[in-house]
Amino acid sequence: MNYLAFGLNINADIDFSDMLQPSSESANVTIKKAVIPEEDFEFTNVFRKGVQASIAFKDKTVILNWEGIVRCQISAGKELLYQDLGDDQQTLKLFLLSEAIGILLLQRNIFLLHGSAVLIGKQAHVFVGEPGAGKSTTAAAFWKINQTILTDDLVAIDLEKDRPMLIPAFPQFKIWDNTVEGLNVEPSLLRPSFEGNKKYLISQDFDSFPTKPCELKSINILTLEENSEPLNMLNVPIELLKHFPLPHQILRGLVHANHFKSAVKLSLTSKIVKFNRPNGFDALGTFVQNMTSEYEAK
């Protein structure tokens, strides 16, 4: 079966029909089951479901290992092999669509950030920030007023065009339990998340979810700092490096250099600002309404 995610036409031997839109196009990426030998793995800075990922490099492939869950081998931006290590299938699918697909996108020269993105009008707006700064809650507040969440974890940006383009991920996002209460989300929309009882999954409408890249208008860096200094262009590459979503071992050589150059390009073509997220759901609601009104009017 062929599916669409992150602008990729994916042929997969695992059923993604509850998460991904079907694709009628020829596949340019393959996801399939395989036996992947253990390597001399090194622990990364990435945790999911309480499990620390480990990584190895072999020839031109990257092998990502989540003990007891899945082992992935990613090659040439075209092939993602996986070995099921014993967890349930829903968890397996979500892990394949996180750092594993991120490595494949990086191999295809896509610029990546850890954050959320929403669509206002025809333009994309990204929210990144340190843990607890409120990027996913902010995105959910936009969804609550009928805006589309383009991604809530892995932000993929194509810089090959004249303008940077945000590549929609897939029509599903995660929401925290306190956000469910604060935004008064209808319980019937919630599904359990693999990350425990404090997160839920929400699916957006498949038919209306964008399938084409959207022009990137702004990157909003949310901070918990009381008196953060204004962001200037010289700080942008360092600031965005903090929000690289993949294991730090990947950021070496040309990958590191390209990330820096891409961040500089973004600073010249997109609005990049740093600020504290409004405190409290009432203030957040006002912020979201104002930002929506501002950009829908343009």
C-alpha positions in Angstrom: 0.0 0.0 0.0 1.2 3.5 -0.8 0.9 6.4 1.6 1.7 10.1 1.8 3.7 11.7 4.6 6.2 14.6 4.7 5.8 15.0 0.9 7.0 11.4 0.4 5.1 8.7 -1.5 5.8 5.7 0.7 5.3 2.1 -0.1 4.9 0.3 3.2 4.3 -3.3 4.2 2.7 -2.2 7.5 -0.9 -0.7 7.7 -0.7 3.1 8.1 -4.3 3.7 6.9 -5.4 5.0 10.3 -2.6 7.6 10.3 -1.5 8.5 6.8 -3.4 9.6 3.6 -3.3 7.1 0.8 -1.2 7.9 -2.3 -1.9 7.0 -5.9 1.6 8.2 -7.0 4.6 6.0 -7.6 6.5 5.4 -4.4 9.9 7.1 -3.9 10.4 5.6 -0.4 10.1 2.1 0.9 9.3 1.0 4.4 9.6 -2.8 4.9 10.4 -5.4 7.5 13.8 -6.9 7.7 16.3 -8.5 10.0 18.8 -5.9 11.0 22.0 -7.1 12.8 23.1 -5.5 16.0 26.0 -3.1 15.7 28.3 -1.3 18.1 25.6 1.2 19.1 26.2 4.5 20.9 23.6 6.0 23.1 22.0 9.2 21.9 20.3 12.2 23.5 16.9 11.1 22.3 14.3 9.4 24.5 10.8 8.2 23.7 8.5 6.2 25.9 11.3 6.2 28.5 13.7 4.4 26.2 17.0 5.9 25.1 17.7 5.5 21.5 21.1 4.3 20.3 22.7 4.7 16.9 25.4 3.3 14.6 26.7 4.2 11.2 27.6 1.6 8.6 28.7 2.4 5.1 26.1 5.0 3.9 23.4 3.9 6.2 22.2 4.9 9.7 21.0 2.3 12.1 18.7 3.6 14.9 17.9 1.2 17.8 15.1 1.5 20.4 15.7 -1.6 22.6 12.5 -3.7 23.0 10.6 -1.6 20.4 12.2 -1.3 16.9 15.5 -1.3 15.1 15.7 0.8 11.9 18.2 1.0 9.0 17.9 4.1 6.9 19.6 4.4 3.5 20.1 7.0 0.9 16.8 8.9 1.7 14.9 6.1 -0.1 14.7 3.0 2.1 13.7 2.5 5.8 14.1 -1.1 7.0 12.7 -2.0 10.4 12.9 -5.0 12.7 10.0 -5.3 15.2 11.6 -5.9 18.7 8.4 -6.7 20.5 6.2 -3.7 21.2 2.6 -3.2 19.9 2.1 -2.2 16.3 0.7 1.3 17.0 3.9 2.2 18.9 6.0 0.7 16.2 4.3 2.9 13.6 4.7 6.1 15.6 8.4 5.3 16.1 8.9 4.8 12.4 7.3 8.2 11.8 9.5 10.0 14.3 13.4 10.1 14.3 13.6 7.3 11.7 11.7 9.1 9.0 13.6 12.3 10.1 16.9 10.7 9.3 15.6 9.7 5.9 14.4 13.3 5.3 17.8 14.6 6.3 19.4 12.3 3.7 17.1 14.0 1.2 18.6 17.4 2.2 15.5 18.6 4.1 16.1 21.1 7.0 14.7 19.8 10.2 13.5 21.3 13.5 11.8 19.8 16.6 8.6 21.7 17.0 5.1 22.3 15.8 3.7 24.1 12.7 0.3 25.5 11.9 -1.4 26.7 8.7 -2.9 30.2 8.8 -4.4 31.1 5.5 -1.9 29.7 3.0 1.2 30.2 5.1 2.9 28.0 7.6 4.1 29.2 11.1 6.5 27.2 13.2 6.8 27.1 17.0 9.9 25.7 18.6 11.1 25.9 22.2 12.7 24.1 25.1 10.7 21.4 26.9 7.8 23.0 28.7 7.8 26.2 26.7 4.4 25.3 25.2 5.0 24.6 21.5 2.5 21.8 21.2 -0.1 23.5 23.4 0.2 26.6 21.3 -0.4 24.5 18.1 -3.4 22.8 19.7 -4.9 26.3 20.6 -4.7 27.1 16.8 -6.4 23.8 16.0 -9.1 24.6 18.5 -10.1 27.6 16.4 -10.2 25.5 13.2 -6.6 26.0 11.9 -4.7 23.0 10.7 -1.7 21.5 12.5 0.8 20.7 9.8 3.1 18.8 12.3 3.5 18.6 16.0 6.9 17.0 16.3 9.1 16.9 13.2 9.2 20.2 11.2 10.5 19.6 7.7 11.5 22.6 5.5 12.5 22.5 1.9 15.0 25.2 1.1 15.5 24.4 -2.6 12.9 26.8 -3.8 13.0 30.6 -3.9 11.1 30.7 -0.7 11.4 28.2 2.2 8.5 25.7 2.1 7.1 23.8 5.0 6.3 20.1 4.2 3.1 18.9 5.9 3.7 15.7 8.0 0.5 13.8 8.4 -3.0 14.5 9.9 -2.4 13.4 13.5 -1.0 15.2 16.5 -0.4 14.7 20.2 -1.9 16.7 23.0 -1.1 16.8 26.7 -3.8 16.0 29.3 -3.6 19.5 30.9 -4.1 20.9 27.4 -7.2 18.7 26.9 -8.7 20.3 30.0 -7.5 23.8 29.4 -8.8 23.9 25.8 -11.9 21.9 26.7 -11.3 19.3 24.0 -14.1 16.9 23.3 -13.1 13.5 24.9 -14.5 11.5 21.9 -11.8 13.0 19.7 -9.0 11.5 21.9 -7.1 8.3 21.4 -4.4 6.9 23.8 -0.9 7.8 23.0 2.1 5.4 23.1 3.9 7.9 25.3 1.8 7.2 28.4 -1.4 8.4 30.1 -0.5 12.1 30.0 -0.7 12.4 26.2 -3.4 11.7 23.7 -3.6 11.5 19.9 -6.0 13.5 17.7 -6.6 12.8 14.0 -7.5 15.7 11.6 -9.6 15.3 8.5 -7.7 13.4 5.8 -9.6 15.1 2.9 -8.7 18.6 3.9 -5.2 18.0 5.2 -2.7 19.7 2.9 -0.7 17.5 0.6 1.6 20.1 -0.9 4.3 22.2 0.7 3.2 25.6 2.2 5.2 28.8 2.2 7.0 29.3 5.5 6.1 32.7 7.0 7.5 32.6 10.5 9.5 30.7 13.1 8.5 31.5 16.6 11.0 30.5 19.4 9.2 30.1 22.7 11.2 30.5 25.8 10.8 30.2 29.6 13.4 32.9 30.2 12.0 35.9 32.1 14.1 38.5 30.3 15.2 37.0 27.0 17.2 39.2 24.7 15.8 40.0 21.3 16.9 37.7 18.6 19.3 39.0 15.9 20.3 37.4 12.6 23.7 36.4 13.9 22.1 34.4 16.7 19.7 32.5 14.5 22.0 29.5 13.4 23.0 28.9 17.0 19.4 29.2 18.3 18.0 26.9 15.7 20.7 24.3 16.3 19.3 23.9 19.8 16.1 22.5 18.2 17.7 19.9 15.9 15.4 16.9 16.3 17.8 14.0 15.6 20.6 12.3 17.6 23.5 14.7 18.1 25.9 12.2 16.5 24.4 13.0 13.1 25.4 16.6 13.4 28.9 16.2 12.1 30.9 17.3 9.0 28.8 18.4 6.1 25.5 17.9 8.0 26.6 20.4 10.6 27.8 22.9 8.0 24.6 22.6 5.9 22.4 23.1 9.0 24.3 26.3 9.7 24.0 27.6 6.1 20.3 26.7 6.0 19.6 28.6 9.2 21.3 31.6 7.8 19.1 31.4 4.7 16.0 31.1 6.8 17.0 34.2 8.7 17.0 36.1 5.4 13.7 34.8 4.1 11.4 34.2 7.1 10.3 36.1 10.2 12.1 34.6 13.2 11.2 35.9 16.7 11.8 34.8 20.3 9.3 35.4 23.1 7.5 34.0 26.2 4.3 32.2 25.4 1.3 33.9 27.0 0.7 32.5 30.4 -2.7 30.8 30.9 -5.2 29.5 28.5 -7.2 32.7 28.3 -4.1 34.7 27.4 -3.1 32.0 24.9 -6.5 32.1 23.3 -6.2 35.9 22.8 -2.7 35.5 21.3 -3.9 32.8 18.9 -6.9 34.8 17.8 -4.8 37.9 17.2 -2.1 36.1 15.3 -4.7 34.4 13.1 -6.5 37.7 12.4 -3.2 39.3 11.5 -2.0 36.7 9.0 -5.4 35.9 7.5 -5.8 39.5 6.6 -2.6 39.6 4.6 
